């Protein structure tokens, strides 16, 4: 398609890019052309859930035991 630079991509036809490469690159072309495709989140939404996970079968208070467990999982 003769696209070698970001300027070439910005000048490309977004629909032709979509047909050949898919929606993701087409959205990139539109963004380069000044059309916002993905709205920015100015304020993070509040979390809707809390996750609690247990990684150990018992309380670990010893630093060496904790290091061994982390090393094993890594």
Secondary structure, DSSP 8 states (H G I E B T S, - for coil): ----SHHHHHHS-HHHHHHHH-HHHHHHHHHHTT---S---SS-------------SS----HHHHHHHHHHH-
